[in-house]
Every structure is written in structure tokens, then in C-alpha cells.
């Protein structure tokens, strides 16, 4: 094995073929301990299949997986007690209450002593804000409450690694914000988090690392900040005197142009302090100067560009703004867009 | 909402790789027997002997002077015969249905709810999980047989008291002997039912549609019934689980002829071994 002890999850050459359809192909992943990895990709890009292979639920057709240093799926019994997961939506029994459902999950947790079960269940419900609905039947839960209960089950005991598959599905903005808060807390406590999403803003707000999956392949991977700055770096200078600023910069052979919100400076060939020094020397008032980063959306479009164009021809109903309705959006795109090629 | 999320990777207790088995088994039983549909089905099972007893008593009074099926007419006046008769009546359809239903819920139903994945992720080892599920189905088989027999016995006792506990051979049984024979009957029927349950578990491990399990087992049940009734295919009979039921009335004789009952028990055991092996093989390769 080539992974180091610093990887919470490590995959090499992962491939999964379902009856001649390639769901995931040659996926390499390396999630450092303590990271929050956003697994990004359109619906049907292989996010869930990858997660299921990481967790040992599915045996890969080829490739290897290591989770917290143990080979999967053979090491599942040793590793999974330290891993919390919410995969493919929350699975619970409709005829049991939220609390009874969690108790049932707790019963199977190896690291929970029987005496500790009621307390752990109470804490988990409390953490996701479901204490008030603890005794209501799961059947009567709203989509968002179901999702929270799934999160509660994943956080029932201390976890070194938490894997959340589309955790904000069906949540209102406040609920989504709470999930982000929970993820931040997990990270502060030293846990590693892998969170899959097709919502770009979501990932940008919570993650330190990103892997972009497209048609079963990883098309981009790395630290979020690095990936975002991979494009042409620019500096946005906010000043009341834009004309003079541009003039003085050009005098110093620094490329700059006027933008609606200030002056945009190209940092490809020049360092940020030099720009500021030039401005200050010229006596230009500067309110603020900040690095402008490529939006994740832009990056995402870039790495999945060609295929998306091709897919747009096949699926005219492709909804670009599925963050407005995450649930209904998932039904529209899906496998038509996904990279399902015939096994050769 | 509490703000502290405990997730320190350091300071861990000694690693356990599985939750205590006893806790898992009681959890499984609680899940089965708190389920509304389980309670409804067991309640209906208990009602069947009552209905049979009452109608048999009515027919028996009329048949005392005229015609009527012999076993049916004696059922009304005899708690012992009513209990075993109820098991026999249930054996064609009702009792296997109940056990198949529980086996269908055990794996296919959990799979459909997404809860099987939760158990696999806990993690509960795949074979361990099958063992727990097989235990639950076994309990259901015993409960179904016991409730039917008990309801039959109580109905008979209410209708005619303890006087009429005669066997078909004509000897009279004490209440204790009656209970002993009924215990044997319940155990034997539960074993037969468990054979259905094991096959159902094998199908249940292959699908996430509980309905498919019911359909599969009952198609088989009916097919076996037809095969068993064809004289040209009588060489098949030793392999048909449905042929065992014919031995059940032997328990009404005194002394009890053991041959057919033993053969039925062995046949059931074979089905159980085959069913659970298939289920185990499937569980190990199944995608979670």
C-alpha cells in the first residue's frame, strides 16, 4: 500500500462496473486526516458509488481502498465503528418514532455500551435539533427532519471520519446552514469529513479540499484554495480614483483595467505588495485590496466543460439551477448526463 | 442544541468489532414484535381456531344425528383435536404466510427502507446479521405455531371443558399429556414453518422487494402442492416440503407413529440448511 498514515481515506484505481455499465472508472482519492473533502459532481457522476466503495458496502471491480489505514472491505469490522455515514438518504422504519429508530441504530453500534445508549440517543437528537419531535413517528417527519435524523445516526458516537452523501437534500436554508455548522464543529474536533454534493456553494462554504467527479472520473482534486486560484490570479482594488490608479499602474508596467467595483489587476507577472506599493507611491487612495478567486462554479464548469456541452444536446431538459430545488432537480438530469459507457 | 461534538480520535477505548450479540437479538425481537403488522397477523392467527371451533361445534351438534366430515365434527368437542386441527388448517396457507412475511421483512424489507445499509455500516458482520435475522424468523415460526395451538386448545376447553381430551384412537389424555403432545406439535410445525422461512430468507437476501419473496414462496408452495398430487410424479414426493404436512394428524393417535413425523422433520432440516446456506452466500456478495 502506498498511502501514508496521514490519509483518512485513500483510493487507488477504483472502478465499478454494473452489468456492463461503468459507474466509476479509475478514481484516485486521497483525503488527508482533518480535511473536509467536498466530493462534487453532477447527478450520476459516481459520487455515491465511490462513497459506497469507500465504506465497503460495494466491492470494487478493480482498485483498492484504505479507510483509516485499513484495507476495505476486509477491514470493515475494525474501521467502521469509527466511521459515521449517511449514504443515499436516511434509512429508517416509518412505524417507529425518531427516538426508537435511533435506539435501533445504537443497538448495533459496537463502541456504545448498553448503559450509554439512552444518553447517546438523546444527545444525537439534541445536536440535530430533533428533541421536540423525538417521539413522533418517522412516517410523519418532513424531508428535512428525516435528513437530520440520518445525520444524528451518523453522529451517534465519536467518529474519526464522517461521510455524508448529499446531507443538505431537502433542507431549507436554515437547515443547510446548521449542517454546515455541524461539519465545522466536526472539523474543529479533529474529525475528517467527506461530504458529497451537487450544490457548489455548499462545498465552497464548508470544504478545505475538493474532488470533482465527472462521468465516473476524478477530473480535478486538491485543496480548495489551490484549485480556486489555478486560474489567472487577479487583485481587486477598491478606490475612489480608479482612473488615476490604472494610470499609475500602467506607468509601472502593471496590467490593470477599470472594473465596475474598482480596479482589476492581473497578478500573473507581478506580486501583490508591488501593486500596492505602486499605488501608494502614486498617492492613490486605497480602501481595500483583495485577491479575487475563481468561483467554484467557474472551476466546475471548466473541468466538466466539454462533456456538459455534449450532454446538453442529449438532454434538453437539463436544469442549470437545480440548487433552487435540489430534490426535483435530481430527477431531471441523472443518468442521461452521466458517463455510462459500455464496458469494452 | 449542544455545541460540543466529541470526536477526538485520541483516547479510544479498546476496540470492539461488534455490538454484544444478546443486545442485537433482543433488539431484533423488539423490532419484530412491536411492529403493528406482526401483532395484527398474530391476532388473526389466534382468531382462526376460535372460528373453526365454534362452527365445528355447531356442525358437530347437527352431525351427531346426520352427516359431516369426521375430523371436523370431532374438533368441536375436543380442545386437543381442535388445536392440532387448527395447525393443520393453517399449514396450507396461513402459517407459512406469516413466517414468509417475517422473512421478507427481515432482509428485503430492511433493504427497501435503507435500514439494512445502516446495520452493515454499524457494522454488524454480514453473516452475523443473517444469523440475527434467522433467529428472528425462527422466533416468529414458534410464535405463529404456538398461538394457533394455544387458541385452539383454549377454544376447545371453553366449549367442552377438560372431559373430551380423547385421541383419534379413542384413548383419553390427561391435561398434562395433552400439553406435552401439543408442545411436540408446536415444535414440529415450527420446524416445518422454519423451512419455509429459510427459503424465504434466501430469496429475501436477493431482492429489495418484500412482495417478491411472498410471491416466490407461494408460487413454490402451490407448485409443490400440485406436483405432490400427481400420481405420475410420486417419486418427487420425498423432496417436497409440502408433503410433510400429511404427517401432522399422526399426533392425534395413541401411540404416536413416529416414522412420517421424523421424515418430515429431517426434510425440513434439509430445507433449512439449504435455505440458510444460499442466504449466507448471497449476503457475503451482496451490495449494501
Contacts between the chains, C-beta under 8 A, distances in Angstrom:
chain1	res1	chain2	res2	distance
A	33	B	9	7.9
A	52	B	287	7.4
A	52	B	288	7.1
A	55	B	121	6.3
A	55	B	288	7.9
A	56	B	288	7.9
A	57	B	117	6.4
A	57	B	120	6.3
A	57	B	121	7.2
A	57	B	287	6.5
A	57	B	288	3.4
A	58	B	287	4.8
A	58	B	288	6.8
A	59	B	285	7.7
A	59	B	287	7.8
A	76	B	123	5.4
A	77	B	17	4.1
A	77	B	18	6.8
A	77	B	123	5.9
A	77	B	125	6.1
A	78	B	15	6.6
A	78	B	17	6.0
A	80	B	121	5.9
A	80	B	122	6.9
A	80	B	123	4.0
A	81	B	15	7.1
A	81	B	16	6.8
A	81	B	17	7.2
A	81	B	122	7.6
A	81	B	123	7.0
A	82	B	9	7.8
A	82	B	12	7.7
A	83	B	121	7.5
A	85	B	121	5.3
A	87	B	117	6.2
A	87	B	121	7.4
A	88	B	114	6.6
A	88	B	117	7.2
A	89	B	114	6.5
A	90	B	114	7.1
A	91	B	113	5.4
A	91	B	114	2.2
A	91	B	115	4.6
A	91	B	116	7.7
A	91	B	117	5.9
A	91	B	118	5.5
A	92	B	113	6.8
A	92	B	114	7.5
A	92	B	115	6.4
A	93	B	31	7.7
A	93	B	113	5.9
A	93	B	115	6.2
A	94	B	113	7.6
A	95	B	35	6.3
A	95	B	36	6.0
A	96	B	34	7.9
A	104	B	27	6.2
A	104	B	31	6.4
A	104	B	115	7.9
A	105	B	118	5.7
A	105	B	122	7.1
A	107	B	19	6.4
A	107	B	23	5.6
A	107	B	24	6.3
A	107	B	27	3.9
A	108	B	19	5.2
A	108	B	24	6.4
A	108	B	27	7.4
A	108	B	118	7.6
A	108	B	119	5.4
A	108	B	122	3.8
A	108	B	123	8.0
A	108	B	124	5.1
A	109	B	19	6.1
A	109	B	122	5.6
A	110	B	16	4.2
A	110	B	17	6.0
A	110	B	18	5.2
A	110	B	19	5.0
A	110	B	122	6.9
A	110	B	123	7.5
A	111	B	13	6.8
A	111	B	15	8.0
A	111	B	16	6.0
A	112	B	19	7.4
A	114	B	20	7.1
A	114	B	23	5.7
A	123	B	2	6.7
A	126	B	1	6.3
A	126	B	2	5.6
A	127	B	1	6.2
A	127	B	2	5.9
A	127	B	5	7.1
A	128	B	1	7.8
A	129	B	1	5.5
A	153	B	118	6.6
A	155	B	5	7.0
A	158	B	6	5.0
A	158	B	7	5.0
A	158	B	8	6.7
A	159	B	7	5.4
A	160	B	7	7.1
A	160	B	9	4.5
A	162	B	7	7.8
A	182	B	5	7.0
A	185	B	3	7.0
A	185	B	4	8.0
A	185	B	5	4.3
A	186	B	5	5.7
A	186	B	7	5.8
A	188	B	5	7.9
A	189	B	5	5.2
A	189	B	6	6.7
A	189	B	7	4.1
A	189	B	8	6.4
A	190	B	7	6.3
A	190	B	8	6.0
A	190	B	9	5.7
A	191	B	5	7.9
A	191	B	7	4.1
A	191	B	9	7.3
